[in-house]
Amino acid sequence: MVATPIGNLDDITLRALAVLAQSDLIAAEDTRTTGVLLDRHKIRAKLVSLHEHNERQASEMILAALREGAKVSLVSDAGTPGISDPGAVLVSLAREQGFRVTPIPGPSAAVAAISISGMRESGFLFRGFLPPKSGARRQAIEMLRGLPWPVVLYEAPHRVVECIEDLAAILGASREVLVARELTKLFEEIHRCPLGEAAAWLRADPNRGKGEFVLVVGAAEASASTGEAEAERVLRIALEDLPVAQAVRLACAVTGAKRNRLYPRALELAGKQKA
């Protein structure tokens, strides 16, 4: 699993170059994108396509190559494969069949953005892409409301304004957000402001709506009273689709609530739903 640059082609590591050069086969999300990188570093290797629409079939072909003793590298278009990119299916199948899977670490847009966010909490949640449709996206944002850590999101240019407007409406206009556009690329732009101002900032310049986006949304302010309310809110949402035990486990993980306090309330709410 070889991490590749998220923009600037010089950000690839020496180890990644050595591993790619020694590979018999390189599986790439887009062979044209990876071909540019390989040409830049004068690496010649057989390229095959592995993306979200053919991951299962391509994985079977790659496993056959591994059984014949081939050295295989997997890359995505940018950053670390398997992080909001294809790769998990191949990794799982390779492990099941006894093959060694090795990470070759390197660039990650999520880590790059959190490093420049200035948000000082000791941790963060990587959420990746939210659902594209507004209703599902708003429901997903609801689950993030009370988290005590910054949340890192990826977003496409044609949805970023809508996403930020939903974030502001649900999390509150005063919550801080870092908007990182085109990280490490020629037109990189980084801006931190309250969520309530972010959509207007993007609209103020048409160029700001172009490229790939990473959003770092600030943590919720912690308090005992809001913590209890948040735990129940998450619990209510979870109970709509999950059994009691799973709903409680999820609500505890998201909000930090204690299971012995939340479980009786979950039974009570579940009983009301059935009634």
C-alpha atoms as an extended CHARMM CRD file, in Angstrom:
* protein
*
       275  EXT
         1         1  MET       CA              0.0000000000        0.0000000000        0.0000000000  PROA      1               0.0000000000
         2         2  VAL       CA              2.0150000000        2.9390000000       -1.3120000000  PROA      2               0.0000000000
         3         3  ALA       CA              1.1090000000        6.5230000000       -0.4210000000  PROA      3               0.0000000000
         4         4  THR       CA              1.6320000000        8.9790000000       -3.2780000000  PROA      4               0.0000000000
         5         5  PRO       CA              1.5890000000       12.8020000000       -3.4500000000  PROA      5               0.0000000000
         6         6  ILE       CA             -1.6900000000       14.6450000000       -2.9590000000  PROA      6               0.0000000000
         7         7  GLY       CA             -0.5930000000       17.3060000000       -5.4200000000  PROA      7               0.0000000000
         8         8  ASN       CA              3.0780000000       18.2230000000       -5.5570000000  PROA      8               0.0000000000
         9         9  LEU       CA              4.8690000000       15.3090000000       -7.2300000000  PROA      9               0.0000000000
        10        10  ASP       CA              8.0360000000       15.9980000000       -5.2280000000  PROA      10              0.0000000000
        11        11  ASP       CA              6.2680000000       14.9100000000       -2.0260000000  PROA      11              0.0000000000
        12        12  ILE       CA              6.7880000000       11.2030000000       -2.7180000000  PROA      12              0.0000000000
        13        13  THR       CA              9.1520000000        9.4000000000       -0.3360000000  PROA      13              0.0000000000
        14        14  LEU       CA             12.3980000000        7.6990000000       -1.2920000000  PROA      14              0.0000000000
        15        15  ARG       CA             11.0450000000        4.4050000000        0.0220000000  PROA      15              0.0000000000
        16        16  ALA       CA              7.8930000000        4.7180000000       -2.0820000000  PROA      16              0.0000000000
        17        17  LEU       CA              9.9650000000        5.2920000000       -5.2070000000  PROA      17              0.0000000000
        18        18  ALA       CA             12.1300000000        2.2620000000       -4.4420000000  PROA      18              0.0000000000
        19        19  VAL       CA              9.1070000000        0.0190000000       -3.8250000000  PROA      19              0.0000000000
        20        20  LEU       CA              7.3380000000        1.1550000000       -6.9980000000  PROA      20              0.0000000000
        21        21  ALA       CA             10.4960000000        0.6300000000       -9.0360000000  PROA      21              0.0000000000
        22        22  GLN       CA             10.7790000000       -2.9550000000       -7.7410000000  PROA      22              0.0000000000
        23        23  SER       CA              7.1070000000       -3.8000000000       -8.3560000000  PROA      23              0.0000000000
        24        24  ASP       CA              6.1050000000       -6.2830000000      -11.0390000000  PROA      24              0.0000000000
        25        25  LEU       CA              2.5910000000       -4.8550000000      -11.0380000000  PROA      25              0.0000000000
        26        26  ILE       CA              1.1510000000       -1.5340000000       -9.8680000000  PROA      26              0.0000000000
        27        27  ALA       CA             -2.5870000000       -1.3480000000       -9.2660000000  PROA      27              0.0000000000
        28        28  ALA       CA             -3.8290000000        2.2210000000       -9.6440000000  PROA      28              0.0000000000
        29        29  GLU       CA             -7.1520000000        3.9820000000       -9.2230000000  PROA      29              0.0000000000
        30        30  ASP       CA             -6.5240000000        5.8170000000      -12.5140000000  PROA      30              0.0000000000
        31        31  THR       CA             -3.6200000000        4.5120000000      -14.5820000000  PROA      31              0.0000000000
        32        32  ARG       CA             -3.3270000000        7.8460000000      -16.4140000000  PROA      32              0.0000000000
        33        33  THR       CA             -2.7880000000        9.7880000000      -13.1820000000  PROA      33              0.0000000000
        34        34  THR       CA             -0.3040000000        7.2520000000      -11.8460000000  PROA      34              0.0000000000
        35        35  GLY       CA              1.4190000000        7.1350000000      -15.2290000000  PROA      35              0.0000000000
        36        36  VAL       CA              2.2990000000       10.8280000000      -14.8890000000  PROA      36              0.0000000000
        37        37  LEU       CA              3.9240000000       10.1580000000      -11.5120000000  PROA      37              0.0000000000
        38        38  LEU       CA              5.8430000000        7.1360000000      -12.7710000000  PROA      38              0.0000000000
        39        39  ASP       CA              7.0380000000        8.9900000000      -15.8650000000  PROA      39              0.0000000000
        40        40  ARG       CA              8.2630000000       11.8500000000      -13.6940000000  PROA      40              0.0000000000
        41        41  HSD       CA             10.4870000000        9.4360000000      -11.7580000000  PROA      41              0.0000000000
        42        42  LYS       CA             11.3800000000        7.2210000000      -14.7410000000  PROA      42              0.0000000000
        43        43  ILE       CA              9.7210000000        4.1220000000      -13.3130000000  PROA      43              0.0000000000
        44        44  ARG       CA              8.6050000000        1.3990000000      -15.7070000000  PROA      44              0.0000000000
        45        45  ALA       CA              6.0960000000       -1.1430000000      -14.4280000000  PROA      45              0.0000000000
        46        46  LYS       CA              2.9300000000       -2.8160000000      -15.6270000000  PROA      46              0.0000000000
        47        47  LEU       CA             -0.1190000000       -0.7750000000      -14.6050000000  PROA      47              0.0000000000
        48        48  VAL       CA             -3.5740000000       -2.2220000000      -13.9610000000  PROA      48              0.0000000000
        49        49  SER       CA             -6.7550000000       -0.4080000000      -12.9860000000  PROA      49              0.0000000000
        50        50  LEU       CA             -8.3770000000       -0.9090000000       -9.5660000000  PROA      50              0.0000000000
        51        51  HSD       CA            -11.1840000000        1.4880000000       -8.6740000000  PROA      51              0.0000000000
        52        52  GLU       CA            -14.4870000000        1.4830000000       -6.8170000000  PROA      52              0.0000000000
        53        53  HSD       CA            -16.3990000000       -0.0170000000       -9.7480000000  PROA      53              0.0000000000
        54        54  ASN       CA            -14.0980000000       -2.9910000000      -10.4150000000  PROA      54              0.0000000000
        55        55  GLU       CA            -12.3800000000       -3.5450000000       -7.0720000000  PROA      55              0.0000000000
        56        56  ARG       CA            -13.6540000000       -7.0910000000       -6.5480000000  PROA      56              0.0000000000
        57        57  GLN       CA            -12.7400000000       -8.3120000000      -10.0510000000  PROA      57              0.0000000000
        58        58  ALA       CA             -9.3990000000       -6.4960000000      -10.1110000000  PROA      58              0.0000000000
        59        59  SER       CA             -8.5480000000       -7.8990000000       -6.6720000000  PROA      59              0.0000000000
        60        60  GLU       CA             -9.0090000000      -11.4560000000       -7.9510000000  PROA      60              0.0000000000
        61        61  MET       CA             -6.6280000000      -10.7690000000      -10.8170000000  PROA      61              0.0000000000
        62        62  ILE       CA             -4.0550000000       -9.2410000000       -8.4530000000  PROA      62              0.0000000000
        63        63  LEU       CA             -4.3330000000      -12.1870000000       -6.0680000000  PROA      63              0.0000000000
        64        64  ALA       CA             -3.5990000000      -14.5170000000       -8.9710000000  PROA      64              0.0000000000
        65        65  ALA       CA             -0.4580000000      -12.5040000000       -9.6940000000  PROA      65              0.0000000000
        66        66  LEU       CA              0.5620000000      -12.7090000000       -6.0260000000  PROA      66              0.0000000000
        67        67  ARG       CA              0.1380000000      -16.4820000000       -6.0830000000  PROA      67              0.0000000000
        68        68  GLU       CA              2.6050000000      -16.5560000000       -8.9660000000  PROA      68              0.0000000000
        69        69  GLY       CA              5.1490000000      -14.6540000000       -6.8850000000  PROA      69              0.0000000000
        70        70  ALA       CA              4.6590000000      -11.1480000000       -8.2580000000  PROA      70              0.0000000000
        71        71  LYS       CA              5.4600000000       -8.0620000000       -6.1990000000  PROA      71              0.0000000000
        72        72  VAL       CA              2.3850000000       -5.8280000000       -6.2970000000  PROA      72              0.0000000000
        73        73  SER       CA              1.9360000000       -2.2180000000       -5.2040000000  PROA      73              0.0000000000
        74        74  LEU       CA             -1.4080000000       -0.4670000000       -4.7830000000  PROA      74              0.0000000000
        75        75  VAL       CA             -1.7170000000        3.2970000000       -5.1530000000  PROA      75              0.0000000000
        76        76  SER       CA             -4.6510000000        5.7000000000       -5.3250000000  PROA      76              0.0000000000
        77        77  ASP       CA             -4.8720000000        8.8820000000       -7.3550000000  PROA      77              0.0000000000
        78        78  ALA       CA             -3.4880000000       10.8480000000       -4.4180000000  PROA      78              0.0000000000
        79        79  GLY       CA             -2.5280000000       10.2050000000       -0.8210000000  PROA      79              0.0000000000
        80        80  THR       CA             -2.8050000000        6.9400000000        1.0770000000  PROA      80              0.0000000000
        81        81  PRO       CA             -4.8070000000        4.1140000000       -0.5560000000  PROA      81              0.0000000000
        82        82  GLY       CA             -7.6890000000        2.7550000000        1.4700000000  PROA      82              0.0000000000
        83        83  ILE       CA             -8.4250000000        6.1710000000        3.0540000000  PROA      83              0.0000000000
        84        84  SER       CA            -11.6530000000        7.2720000000        1.3110000000  PROA      84              0.0000000000
        85        85  ASP       CA            -10.2130000000        5.4290000000       -1.6890000000  PROA      85              0.0000000000
        86        86  PRO       CA            -10.3170000000        1.8190000000       -2.9330000000  PROA      86              0.0000000000
        87        87  GLY       CA             -8.0650000000       -0.7700000000       -1.3200000000  PROA      87              0.0000000000
        88        88  ALA       CA             -9.8840000000       -2.3360000000        1.6270000000  PROA      88              0.0000000000
        89        89  VAL       CA            -11.3140000000       -5.2270000000       -0.4270000000  PROA      89              0.0000000000
        90        90  LEU       CA             -7.9150000000       -6.1740000000       -1.8370000000  PROA      90              0.0000000000
        91        91  VAL       CA             -6.2050000000       -5.8990000000        1.5610000000  PROA      91              0.0000000000
        92        92  SER       CA             -8.8140000000       -8.0980000000        3.2390000000  PROA      92              0.0000000000
        93        93  LEU       CA             -8.6560000000      -10.7790000000        0.5260000000  PROA      93              0.0000000000
        94        94  ALA       CA             -4.8510000000      -10.7410000000        0.4850000000  PROA      94              0.0000000000
        95        95  ARG       CA             -4.6690000000      -11.1990000000        4.2550000000  PROA      95              0.0000000000
        96        96  GLU       CA             -7.2430000000      -14.0040000000        4.1560000000  PROA      96              0.0000000000
        97        97  GLN       CA             -5.0630000000      -15.8350000000        1.6400000000  PROA      97              0.0000000000
        98        98  GLY       CA             -1.9170000000      -15.4280000000        3.7190000000  PROA      98              0.0000000000
        99        99  PHE       CA             -0.1380000000      -12.6710000000        1.8130000000  PROA      99              0.0000000000
       100       100  ARG       CA              1.8370000000      -10.0260000000        3.6550000000  PROA      100             0.0000000000
       101       101  VAL       CA              0.4340000000       -6.5020000000        3.3140000000  PROA      101             0.0000000000
       102       102  THR       CA              2.8700000000       -3.6720000000        4.0560000000  PROA      102             0.0000000000
       103       103  PRO       CA              2.1360000000        0.0620000000        4.3500000000  PROA      103             0.0000000000
       104       104  ILE       CA              4.5190000000        2.4880000000        2.6890000000  PROA      104             0.0000000000
       105       105  PRO       CA              3.4630000000        5.6760000000        4.5010000000  PROA      105             0.0000000000
       106       106  GLY       CA              3.4780000000        9.1220000000        3.0440000000  PROA      106             0.0000000000
       107       107  PRO       CA              1.1370000000       12.0160000000        2.1750000000  PROA      107             0.0000000000
       108       108  SER       CA             -2.3760000000       12.2090000000        3.5780000000  PROA      108             0.0000000000
       109       109  ALA       CA             -4.6890000000       15.1490000000        2.9210000000  PROA      109             0.0000000000
       110       110  ALA       CA             -6.4560000000       14.6120000000        6.2630000000  PROA      110             0.0000000000
       111       111  VAL       CA             -3.2520000000       14.7680000000        8.3120000000  PROA      111             0.0000000000
       112       112  ALA       CA             -1.9090000000       17.6730000000        6.2520000000  PROA      112             0.0000000000
       113       113  ALA       CA             -5.0670000000       19.6850000000        6.9670000000  PROA      113             0.0000000000
       114       114  ILE       CA             -5.2210000000       18.9100000000       10.6780000000  PROA      114             0.0000000000
       115       115  SER       CA             -1.5590000000       19.8940000000       11.0430000000  PROA      115             0.0000000000
       116       116  ILE       CA             -2.2940000000       23.4420000000        9.8570000000  PROA      116             0.0000000000
       117       117  SER       CA             -5.7010000000       23.8320000000       11.5290000000  PROA      117             0.0000000000
       118       118  GLY       CA             -4.4100000000       25.2380000000       14.8060000000  PROA      118             0.0000000000
       119       119  MET       CA             -7.0660000000       23.2180000000       16.6420000000  PROA      119             0.0000000000
       120       120  ARG       CA             -5.4750000000       22.0490000000       19.8560000000  PROA      120             0.0000000000
       121       121  GLU       CA             -7.6070000000       19.0820000000       20.9520000000  PROA      121             0.0000000000
       122       122  SER       CA             -5.5900000000       15.8990000000       21.4910000000  PROA      122             0.0000000000
       123       123  GLY       CA             -7.1250000000       13.9150000000       18.6670000000  PROA      123             0.0000000000
       124       124  PHE       CA             -9.4580000000       14.2080000000       15.6990000000  PROA      124             0.0000000000
       125       125  LEU       CA            -12.1050000000       12.1840000000       13.8650000000  PROA      125             0.0000000000
       126       126  PHE       CA            -11.6050000000       11.4290000000       10.1890000000  PROA      126             0.0000000000
       127       127  ARG       CA            -15.0710000000       11.1680000000        8.6140000000  PROA      127             0.0000000000
       128       128  GLY       CA            -14.1130000000       11.4640000000        4.9460000000  PROA      128             0.0000000000
       129       129  PHE       CA            -16.9250000000       12.1430000000        2.4690000000  PROA      129             0.0000000000
       130       130  LEU       CA            -20.3980000000       12.8140000000        3.8370000000  PROA      130             0.0000000000
       131       131  PRO       CA            -23.4020000000       11.4710000000        1.8850000000  PROA      131             0.0000000000
       132       132  PRO       CA            -24.0330000000       13.4770000000       -1.3070000000  PROA      132             0.0000000000
       133       133  LYS       CA            -27.7960000000       13.8970000000       -0.7930000000  PROA      133             0.0000000000
       134       134  SER       CA            -28.8670000000       16.6420000000        1.5990000000  PROA      134             0.0000000000
       135       135  GLY       CA            -31.1580000000       14.5670000000        3.8240000000  PROA      135             0.0000000000
       136       136  ALA       CA            -28.6110000000       11.8250000000        4.4480000000  PROA      136             0.0000000000
       137       137  ARG       CA            -25.8390000000       14.3960000000        4.8090000000  PROA      137             0.0000000000
       138       138  ARG       CA            -27.7660000000       16.3180000000        7.4660000000  PROA      138             0.0000000000
       139       139  GLN       CA            -28.4250000000       13.1080000000        9.3750000000  PROA      139             0.0000000000
       140       140  ALA       CA            -24.7170000000       12.2840000000        9.2760000000  PROA      140             0.0000000000
       141       141  ILE       CA            -23.8470000000       15.7820000000       10.5200000000  PROA      141             0.0000000000
       142       142  GLU       CA            -26.2560000000       15.3470000000       13.4290000000  PROA      142             0.0000000000
       143       143  MET       CA            -24.0920000000       12.4530000000       14.5930000000  PROA      143             0.0000000000
       144       144  LEU       CA            -21.0890000000       14.7990000000       14.7150000000  PROA      144             0.0000000000
       145       145  ARG       CA            -22.7160000000       17.5540000000       16.7700000000  PROA      145             0.0000000000
       146       146  GLY       CA            -21.3580000000       16.7460000000       20.2300000000  PROA      146             0.0000000000
       147       147  LEU       CA            -17.9650000000       15.2690000000       19.3890000000  PROA      147             0.0000000000
       148       148  PRO       CA            -15.1330000000       16.6390000000       21.5650000000  PROA      148             0.0000000000
       149       149  TRP       CA            -12.5960000000       16.5250000000       18.6970000000  PROA      149             0.0000000000
       150       150  PRO       CA            -12.1700000000       18.2830000000       15.3660000000  PROA      150             0.0000000000
       151       151  VAL       CA            -13.7280000000       16.4120000000       12.4360000000  PROA      151             0.0000000000
       152       152  VAL       CA            -11.9160000000       16.0790000000        9.1080000000  PROA      152             0.0000000000
       153       153  LEU       CA            -14.1280000000       15.8980000000        6.0220000000  PROA      153             0.0000000000
       154       154  TYR       CA            -13.4380000000       15.5740000000        2.3170000000  PROA      154             0.0000000000
       155       155  GLU       CA            -15.7490000000       17.2820000000       -0.1570000000  PROA      155             0.0000000000
       156       156  ALA       CA            -16.1160000000       17.6970000000       -3.9090000000  PROA      156             0.0000000000
       157       157  PRO       CA            -16.1760000000       21.1960000000       -5.4370000000  PROA      157             0.0000000000
       158       158  HSD       CA            -19.7820000000       20.9790000000       -6.6780000000  PROA      158             0.0000000000
       159       159  ARG       CA            -21.0490000000       20.1370000000       -3.1690000000  PROA      159             0.0000000000
       160       160  VAL       CA            -18.7510000000       22.0610000000       -0.8500000000  PROA      160             0.0000000000
       161       161  VAL       CA            -20.9850000000       25.1310000000       -0.3870000000  PROA      161             0.0000000000
       162       162  GLU       CA            -24.0810000000       23.0170000000        0.3060000000  PROA      162             0.0000000000
       163       163  CYS       CA            -22.0940000000       20.8900000000        2.7340000000  PROA      163             0.0000000000
       164       164  ILE       CA            -20.8140000000       23.9260000000        4.6440000000  PROA      164             0.0000000000
       165       165  GLU       CA            -24.3060000000       25.4290000000        4.8000000000  PROA      165             0.0000000000
       166       166  ASP       CA            -25.6320000000       22.1830000000        6.2920000000  PROA      166             0.0000000000
       167       167  LEU       CA            -22.7360000000       22.1010000000        8.7730000000  PROA      167             0.0000000000
       168       168  ALA       CA            -23.4940000000       25.6800000000        9.8680000000  PROA      168             0.0000000000
       169       169  ALA       CA            -27.2390000000       25.0170000000       10.1750000000  PROA      169             0.0000000000
       170       170  ILE       CA            -26.7880000000       21.9200000000       12.3470000000  PROA      170             0.0000000000
       171       171  LEU       CA            -23.5670000000       22.5310000000       14.2720000000  PROA      171             0.0000000000
       172       172  GLY       CA            -24.0040000000       26.2820000000       14.6770000000  PROA      172             0.0000000000
       173       173  ALA       CA            -22.6750000000       29.2850000000       12.7810000000  PROA      173             0.0000000000
       174       174  SER       CA            -20.0350000000       30.0410000000       15.4250000000  PROA      174             0.0000000000
       175       175  ARG       CA            -18.2560000000       26.6720000000       15.1330000000  PROA      175             0.0000000000
       176       176  GLU       CA            -14.8160000000       27.1240000000       13.5480000000  PROA      176             0.0000000000
       177       177  VAL       CA            -13.8890000000       25.5120000000       10.2420000000  PROA      177             0.0000000000
       178       178  LEU       CA            -10.6580000000       25.3250000000        8.2770000000  PROA      178             0.0000000000
       179       179  VAL       CA            -11.2240000000       25.2220000000        4.5140000000  PROA      179             0.0000000000
       180       180  ALA       CA             -8.2100000000       23.7280000000        2.7330000000  PROA      180             0.0000000000
       181       181  ARG       CA             -8.4300000000       23.8100000000       -1.0560000000  PROA      181             0.0000000000
       182       182  GLU       CA             -6.0020000000       22.1350000000       -3.4690000000  PROA      182             0.0000000000
       183       183  LEU       CA             -3.4770000000       21.1990000000       -0.7570000000  PROA      183             0.0000000000
       184       184  THR       CA              0.1620000000       21.1660000000       -2.0110000000  PROA      184             0.0000000000
       185       185  LYS       CA             -0.9720000000       22.1730000000       -5.5190000000  PROA      185             0.0000000000
       186       186  LEU       CA             -0.3060000000       25.3730000000       -7.4550000000  PROA      186             0.0000000000
       187       187  PHE       CA             -3.5180000000       27.1090000000       -6.3420000000  PROA      187             0.0000000000
       188       188  GLU       CA             -3.4820000000       25.9380000000       -2.7120000000  PROA      188             0.0000000000
       189       189  GLU       CA             -5.6790000000       28.0910000000       -0.4980000000  PROA      189             0.0000000000
       190       190  ILE       CA             -6.2720000000       27.7800000000        3.2470000000  PROA      190             0.0000000000
       191       191  HSD       CA             -8.8170000000       29.7840000000        5.2090000000  PROA      191             0.0000000000
       192       192  ARG       CA            -10.1230000000       29.4970000000        8.7690000000  PROA      192             0.0000000000
       193       193  CYS       CA            -13.3360000000       31.1980000000        9.8760000000  PROA      193             0.0000000000
       194       194  PRO       CA            -16.6630000000       30.5180000000       11.6460000000  PROA      194             0.0000000000
       195       195  LEU       CA            -18.9200000000       28.1030000000        9.7790000000  PROA      195             0.0000000000
       196       196  GLY       CA            -21.4710000000       30.8770000000        9.3200000000  PROA      196             0.0000000000
       197       197  GLU       CA            -18.9950000000       32.8660000000        7.2010000000  PROA      197             0.0000000000
       198       198  ALA       CA            -17.4660000000       30.0460000000        5.1720000000  PROA      198             0.0000000000
       199       199  ALA       CA            -20.0890000000       29.7500000000        2.4060000000  PROA      199             0.0000000000
       200       200  ALA       CA            -19.9360000000       33.4890000000        1.7100000000  PROA      200             0.0000000000
       201       201  TRP       CA            -16.1330000000       33.3340000000        1.5840000000  PROA      201             0.0000000000
       202       202  LEU       CA            -16.2990000000       30.5690000000       -1.0340000000  PROA      202             0.0000000000
       203       203  ARG       CA            -18.8710000000       32.4430000000       -3.1120000000  PROA      203             0.0000000000
       204       204  ALA       CA            -16.8590000000       35.6820000000       -3.0320000000  PROA      204             0.0000000000
       205       205  ASP       CA            -14.4090000000       34.3200000000       -5.6100000000  PROA      205             0.0000000000
       206       206  PRO       CA            -15.4390000000       31.7730000000       -8.2800000000  PROA      206             0.0000000000
       207       207  ASN       CA            -11.9530000000       30.2260000000       -8.1300000000  PROA      207             0.0000000000
       208       208  ARG       CA            -12.5080000000       29.2720000000       -4.4920000000  PROA      208             0.0000000000
       209       209  GLY       CA            -15.1360000000       26.7590000000       -5.5590000000  PROA      209             0.0000000000
       210       210  LYS       CA            -12.6870000000       24.7760000000       -7.6830000000  PROA      210             0.0000000000
       211       211  GLY       CA            -10.4800000000       21.8320000000       -6.7600000000  PROA      211             0.0000000000
       212       212  GLU       CA            -10.4850000000       19.2450000000       -3.9930000000  PROA      212             0.0000000000
       213       213  PHE       CA            -11.4590000000       20.2740000000       -0.4600000000  PROA      213             0.0000000000
       214       214  VAL       CA            -10.5480000000       19.1930000000        3.0490000000  PROA      214             0.0000000000
       215       215  LEU       CA            -12.6670000000       20.6880000000        5.8320000000  PROA      215             0.0000000000
       216       216  VAL       CA            -11.5790000000       20.6180000000        9.4700000000  PROA      216             0.0000000000
       217       217  VAL       CA            -14.5820000000       21.3890000000       11.6700000000  PROA      217             0.0000000000
       218       218  GLY       CA            -13.8790000000       22.4850000000       15.2350000000  PROA      218             0.0000000000
       219       219  ALA       CA            -14.8250000000       20.4170000000       18.2610000000  PROA      219             0.0000000000
       220       220  ALA       CA            -17.9830000000       20.9650000000       20.2580000000  PROA      220             0.0000000000
       221       221  GLU       CA            -17.6750000000       22.8500000000       23.5080000000  PROA      221             0.0000000000
       222       222  ALA       CA            -17.9460000000       20.3790000000       26.3560000000  PROA      222             0.0000000000
       223       223  SER       CA            -20.3460000000       20.6970000000       29.2920000000  PROA      223             0.0000000000
       224       224  ALA       CA            -22.0880000000       18.1640000000       31.5140000000  PROA      224             0.0000000000
       225       225  SER       CA            -25.6250000000       19.2590000000       30.6720000000  PROA      225             0.0000000000
       226       226  THR       CA            -25.0890000000       19.4270000000       26.9260000000  PROA      226             0.0000000000
       227       227  GLY       CA            -23.2630000000       16.0980000000       27.1020000000  PROA      227             0.0000000000
       228       228  GLU       CA            -26.3150000000       14.3070000000       28.5030000000  PROA      228             0.0000000000
       229       229  ALA       CA            -28.6140000000       15.9340000000       25.9730000000  PROA      229             0.0000000000
       230       230  GLU       CA            -26.2340000000       15.0410000000       23.1630000000  PROA      230             0.0000000000
       231       231  ALA       CA            -26.0430000000       11.4140000000       24.2700000000  PROA      231             0.0000000000
       232       232  GLU       CA            -29.8260000000       11.1080000000       24.2200000000  PROA      232             0.0000000000
       233       233  ARG       CA            -30.0810000000       12.8410000000       20.8370000000  PROA      233             0.0000000000
       234       234  VAL       CA            -27.5820000000       10.4290000000       19.2800000000  PROA      234             0.0000000000
       235       235  LEU       CA            -29.2970000000        7.5150000000       21.0060000000  PROA      235             0.0000000000
       236       236  ARG       CA            -32.6750000000        8.4810000000       19.5520000000  PROA      236             0.0000000000
       237       237  ILE       CA            -31.2280000000        8.6370000000       16.0370000000  PROA      237             0.0000000000
       238       238  ALA       CA            -29.4130000000        5.3100000000       16.4410000000  PROA      238             0.0000000000
       239       239  LEU       CA            -32.5210000000        3.5500000000       17.7570000000  PROA      239             0.0000000000
       240       240  GLU       CA            -34.3280000000        4.3140000000       14.4950000000  PROA      240             0.0000000000
       241       241  ASP       CA            -32.1820000000        1.7290000000       12.6960000000  PROA      241             0.0000000000
       242       242  LEU       CA            -30.3280000000       -0.3280000000       15.3170000000  PROA      242             0.0000000000
       243       243  PRO       CA            -31.1730000000       -2.7640000000       18.1290000000  PROA      243             0.0000000000
       244       244  VAL       CA            -30.8760000000       -1.3720000000       21.6620000000  PROA      244             0.0000000000
       245       245  ALA       CA            -27.4500000000       -2.8220000000       22.4570000000  PROA      245             0.0000000000
       246       246  GLN       CA            -25.8860000000       -1.5580000000       19.2240000000  PROA      246             0.0000000000
       247       247  ALA       CA            -27.5470000000        1.8520000000       19.5530000000  PROA      247             0.0000000000
       248       248  VAL       CA            -26.1900000000        2.2580000000       23.0750000000  PROA      248             0.0000000000
       249       249  ARG       CA            -22.7140000000        1.1590000000       22.0020000000  PROA      249             0.0000000000
       250       250  LEU       CA            -22.7340000000        3.6930000000       19.1520000000  PROA      250             0.0000000000
       251       251  ALA       CA            -24.0550000000        6.5410000000       21.3090000000  PROA      251             0.0000000000
       252       252  CYS       CA            -21.4240000000        5.8420000000       23.9670000000  PROA      252             0.0000000000
       253       253  ALA       CA            -18.6460000000        5.7860000000       21.3850000000  PROA      253             0.0000000000
       254       254  VAL       CA            -19.7970000000        9.0400000000       19.7780000000  PROA      254             0.0000000000
       255       255  THR       CA            -20.5290000000       11.0500000000       22.9290000000  PROA      255             0.0000000000
       256       256  GLY       CA            -18.4330000000        9.4190000000       25.6580000000  PROA      256             0.0000000000
       257       257  ALA       CA            -21.5180000000        8.6960000000       27.7730000000  PROA      257             0.0000000000
       258       258  LYS       CA            -21.4310000000        5.8290000000       30.2790000000  PROA      258             0.0000000000
       259       259  ARG       CA            -23.2250000000        2.6590000000       29.2190000000  PROA      259             0.0000000000
       260       260  ASN       CA            -24.7910000000        2.0350000000       32.6350000000  PROA      260             0.0000000000
       261       261  ARG       CA            -26.4730000000        5.4630000000       32.4710000000  PROA      261             0.0000000000
       262       262  LEU       CA            -27.5740000000        5.2400000000       28.8580000000  PROA      262             0.0000000000
       263       263  TYR       CA            -28.8100000000        1.6630000000       28.6340000000  PROA      263             0.0000000000
       264       264  PRO       CA            -31.9170000000        2.0790000000       30.8540000000  PROA      264             0.0000000000
       265       265  ARG       CA            -32.8950000000        5.1660000000       28.8760000000  PROA      265             0.0000000000
       266       266  ALA       CA            -32.4660000000        3.2280000000       25.6290000000  PROA      266             0.0000000000
       267       267  LEU       CA            -34.8300000000        0.5050000000       26.8710000000  PROA      267             0.0000000000
       268       268  GLU       CA            -37.3680000000        3.1610000000       27.7900000000  PROA      268             0.0000000000
       269       269  LEU       CA            -37.1350000000        4.8620000000       24.3800000000  PROA      269             0.0000000000
       270       270  ALA       CA            -37.2920000000        1.5460000000       22.5330000000  PROA      270             0.0000000000
       271       271  GLY       CA            -40.4200000000        0.6100000000       24.4730000000  PROA      271             0.0000000000
       272       272  LYS       CA            -42.0840000000        3.8900000000       23.4870000000  PROA      272             0.0000000000
       273       273  GLN       CA            -41.2100000000        3.3200000000       19.8300000000  PROA      273             0.0000000000
       274       274  LYS       CA            -42.8680000000       -0.1170000000       19.8850000000  PROA      274             0.0000000000
       275       275  ALA       CA            -45.9370000000        1.2910000000       21.6340000000  PROA      275             0.0000000000
